[in-house]
Structures are given as C-alpha cells and as structure tokens.
Amino acid sequence: MAERSSGQIWDPALRVFHWTLAFAVTAGWLLGHFGPLQMTLHFRLGYLVAALLVFRLVWGFVGPRNARFASFVTGPGPVLRYLRTLPKRTAAHVTGHNPLGGWSVVAMLVVLAAQVFTGLTMDPEDYINTGPLAEHFSGSWNRRALSIHHLLGNVLLGLVALHVGAILFYRIWKRQDLVTPMITGRERD
C-alpha cells in the first residue's frame, strides 16, 4: 500500500468512467426492472457498459499508477492485514484503492462483464428483446443466459449496496471522504 499524498488520486478519465458507469448501470437496472417491455434503451445502456468495460480493462494496464490493476490487486496477505485495520477510527493511509477495495473493483468488473455477455447472448423468446449474439448460441444457453442475467442483476445490486455502504462506513466511522476525490481527483484537505 502506497502512502497517501496530497496530489492527484484519480485521473480525469477514470473519474468520467466511474460516474458514467454508475449512471449506465443504475439506469439499465431500473429499466430492466421497471421499464417498458421493449428494452431498446436498456440494450443501449448495456452497450455503453460494454464500451466502458473495454476502456477500464485497457486503462487498468496503461493508465496512471492508481488506475492500474497492479497497484491495487493484491494477494490475500495484504487484504487480511488491511481487514485488521478496519475497526480503527483512523483514515486509511493509502493512495487509490485499498487491498479490499481493489478486490471489490475486480468483483464489480467481472460481474458487469458477465452481465453484458449474458445480455448479448440471451433470447427470452419474445422476438423483441433478443441479444444480438443469441443466434450464435444454443437455445438452451439463450434461456440460461436470461436467468443468469436476472441473477447477476441482483448480485450487481448487492455489490453496489456494498460499495455505497463502504463509502458511508469510511465517511462515518473512519471520517474519510471518498466521494470528493472521485469528483475532483484530489483528496479533500
């Protein structure tokens, strides 16, 4: 874990990615559950999520240090050591993601990638909301993809709830603002 500095934590591209993804996932989830029967806008948001995931994958290897996977994806040792610091009421002194947060990012990205894949390959047999790649997969997969897509929507909801809960935990318990740096790029003084 790198010590926190007063410089930039999150680069502009990563911040735009984060907030655009938050919007697309929220709107897509809402449309999937409460939207019209024809899911055109839901599909378009899914394509946006797919494009954002491709960007994040590339940025995870070529972006600035805090955006790179190598800076926040660790083994179990650092995660366990970090877990032991959670009860302390002091701010986490790391730049970027802590070891636990790093794995949360990975979980979110994997679930979103699976969500996009199942959306692209599912066929609910309504002749309207068929994924564009469904014809390349068997009918049994198409139906399974539909149920997996719904299940992953709930998993995603849980991950988002954990994400928001972690932000609140850090704000209330650790007295550390994680939102302002994701807006400004810099730690709040």
C-alpha positions as CSV (number, residue, x, y, z in Angstrom):
1,M,0.0,0.0,0.0
2,A,1.4,3.3,-1.0
3,E,1.2,6.2,1.4
4,R,-1.4,8.9,0.6
5,S,-0.1,12.1,-0.8
6,S,-1.7,15.5,-1.3
7,G,-1.5,15.1,-5.1
8,Q,-4.0,13.7,-7.6
9,I,-5.5,10.4,-6.6
10,W,-7.9,9.7,-9.6
11,D,-7.2,10.9,-13.1
12,P,-10.0,12.6,-15.2
13,A,-10.5,9.6,-17.5
14,L,-11.1,7.3,-14.5
15,R,-13.5,9.7,-12.9
16,V,-15.5,10.1,-16.1
17,F,-15.5,6.3,-16.4
18,H,-16.7,5.9,-12.8
19,W,-19.6,8.3,-13.0
20,T,-20.7,7.3,-16.5
21,L,-20.7,3.6,-15.4
22,A,-22.7,4.5,-12.2
23,F,-25.3,6.2,-14.4
24,A,-25.4,3.5,-17.0
25,V,-25.7,0.6,-14.5
26,T,-28.3,2.4,-12.4
27,A,-30.4,3.4,-15.4
28,G,-30.0,0.0,-17.0
29,W,-31.0,-1.8,-13.8
30,L,-34.1,0.4,-13.3
31,L,-35.1,0.0,-17.0
32,G,-34.6,-3.8,-16.7
33,H,-36.9,-3.9,-13.7
34,F,-39.4,-1.1,-14.2
35,G,-39.0,-0.1,-17.9
36,P,-41.1,-0.7,-21.0
37,L,-41.4,-4.2,-22.4
38,Q,-39.3,-3.2,-25.4
39,M,-35.8,-2.8,-23.9
40,T,-34.1,-0.7,-26.6
41,L,-32.8,1.9,-24.1
42,H,-31.7,-0.9,-21.7
43,F,-29.8,-2.5,-24.6
44,R,-28.1,0.8,-25.5
45,L,-27.0,1.3,-21.9
46,G,-25.7,-2.3,-21.9
47,Y,-23.6,-1.4,-25.0
48,L,-22.3,1.7,-23.1
49,V,-21.4,-0.5,-20.2
50,A,-19.5,-2.9,-22.6
51,A,-17.6,0.0,-24.0
52,L,-16.8,1.3,-20.6
53,L,-15.5,-2.1,-19.5
54,V,-13.2,-2.3,-22.5
55,F,-11.9,1.1,-21.6
56,R,-11.3,0.1,-18.0
57,L,-9.6,-3.1,-19.0
58,V,-7.2,-1.1,-21.2
59,W,-6.8,1.7,-18.6
60,G,-6.0,-0.9,-16.0
61,F,-2.8,-1.7,-17.8
62,V,-1.8,1.6,-19.5
63,G,-3.4,4.3,-17.3
64,P,-1.8,6.3,-14.5
65,R,-0.5,4.4,-11.5
66,N,-3.6,4.4,-9.3
67,A,-5.7,3.2,-12.3
68,R,-3.5,0.2,-13.0
69,F,-4.6,-3.2,-11.7
70,A,-1.1,-3.9,-10.5
71,S,-1.4,-1.0,-8.0
72,F,-4.5,-2.4,-6.2
73,V,-5.0,-6.1,-7.0
74,T,-3.0,-7.9,-4.2
75,G,-2.8,-11.3,-2.7
76,P,-4.7,-12.4,0.4
77,G,-2.0,-11.3,2.9
78,P,-2.4,-7.6,2.3
79,V,-6.2,-8.0,2.3
80,L,-6.1,-9.7,5.7
81,R,-3.7,-7.2,7.1
82,Y,-6.0,-4.4,5.9
83,L,-9.1,-6.1,7.3
84,R,-7.5,-5.9,10.8
85,T,-7.3,-2.1,10.4
86,L,-11.0,-1.6,9.8
87,P,-12.1,-1.3,13.4
88,K,-9.7,1.6,14.0
89,R,-11.3,5.0,13.6
90,T,-8.4,6.4,11.7
91,A,-8.4,7.1,7.9
92,A,-6.9,4.5,5.7
93,H,-3.5,5.9,4.6
94,V,-3.4,4.6,1.0
95,T,-3.4,6.2,-2.3
96,G,-6.1,4.9,-4.6
97,H,-7.8,1.7,-3.7
98,N,-7.0,-0.2,-0.5
99,P,-6.5,-4.0,-0.9
100,L,-10.1,-4.8,0.0
101,G,-11.4,-2.1,-2.3
102,G,-9.2,-3.4,-5.1
103,W,-10.9,-6.8,-5.0
104,S,-14.2,-5.1,-4.9
105,V,-13.4,-3.3,-8.1
106,V,-12.4,-6.7,-9.7
107,A,-15.7,-8.3,-8.5
108,M,-17.7,-5.4,-9.9
109,L,-15.9,-5.6,-13.3
110,V,-16.3,-9.4,-13.5
111,V,-20.0,-9.3,-12.7
112,L,-20.6,-6.5,-15.2
113,A,-18.7,-8.3,-17.9
114,A,-20.8,-11.4,-17.3
115,Q,-23.9,-9.3,-17.2
116,V,-23.0,-7.8,-20.6
117,F,-22.2,-11.2,-22.1
118,T,-25.5,-12.8,-20.9
119,G,-27.4,-9.8,-22.2
120,L,-25.8,-10.1,-25.6
121,T,-26.5,-13.8,-25.8
122,M,-29.9,-14.3,-24.3
123,D,-33.2,-14.9,-26.1
124,P,-36.4,-14.6,-24.0
125,E,-38.3,-15.9,-27.0
126,D,-40.4,-12.8,-27.2
127,Y,-39.0,-11.9,-30.7
128,I,-38.2,-8.3,-29.4
129,N,-35.6,-8.4,-26.7
130,T,-33.2,-10.9,-28.2
131,G,-29.5,-10.2,-27.7
132,P,-27.6,-9.6,-30.9
133,L,-25.3,-12.6,-30.4
134,A,-28.1,-15.0,-29.4
135,E,-28.2,-16.7,-32.8
136,H,-24.6,-17.9,-32.3
137,F,-25.6,-19.9,-29.1
138,S,-27.9,-22.8,-28.5
139,G,-31.4,-22.3,-27.4
140,S,-30.7,-23.9,-24.0
141,W,-27.9,-21.4,-23.5
142,N,-30.1,-18.5,-24.6
143,R,-32.7,-19.4,-21.9
144,R,-30.0,-20.0,-19.3
145,A,-28.4,-16.6,-20.2
146,L,-31.7,-14.9,-19.4
147,S,-31.9,-16.4,-15.9
148,I,-28.2,-15.8,-15.3
149,H,-28.7,-12.2,-16.4
150,H,-31.5,-11.7,-13.9
151,L,-29.5,-13.3,-11.1
152,L,-26.5,-11.2,-11.9
153,G,-28.7,-8.1,-11.8
154,N,-29.4,-9.0,-8.1
155,V,-25.7,-9.7,-7.5
156,L,-24.8,-6.4,-9.0
157,L,-27.4,-4.7,-6.8
158,G,-25.7,-6.3,-3.8
159,L,-22.2,-5.1,-4.9
160,V,-23.5,-1.6,-5.4
161,A,-25.1,-1.7,-1.9
162,L,-21.7,-2.8,-0.5
163,H,-19.9,-0.1,-2.4
164,V,-22.2,2.6,-1.1
165,G,-22.1,1.0,2.4
166,A,-18.3,1.1,2.3
167,I,-18.4,4.8,1.3
168,L,-20.7,5.5,4.3
169,F,-18.5,3.4,6.6
170,Y,-15.4,5.4,5.7
171,R,-17.3,8.7,6.0
172,I,-18.9,8.0,9.3
173,W,-16.5,5.6,11.1
174,K,-13.1,6.5,9.6
175,R,-14.0,10.2,9.0
176,Q,-12.6,9.9,5.5
177,D,-14.4,11.4,2.4
178,L,-14.1,9.0,-0.6
179,V,-16.6,10.9,-2.8
180,T,-14.9,14.2,-3.2
181,P,-11.7,12.6,-4.6
182,M,-13.8,10.8,-7.2
183,I,-15.2,14.2,-8.2
184,T,-12.1,16.4,-8.0
185,G,-9.4,13.8,-8.4
186,R,-7.7,15.0,-5.2
187,E,-8.0,14.2,-1.6
188,R,-10.0,16.7,0.4
189,D,-7.7,18.7,2.6
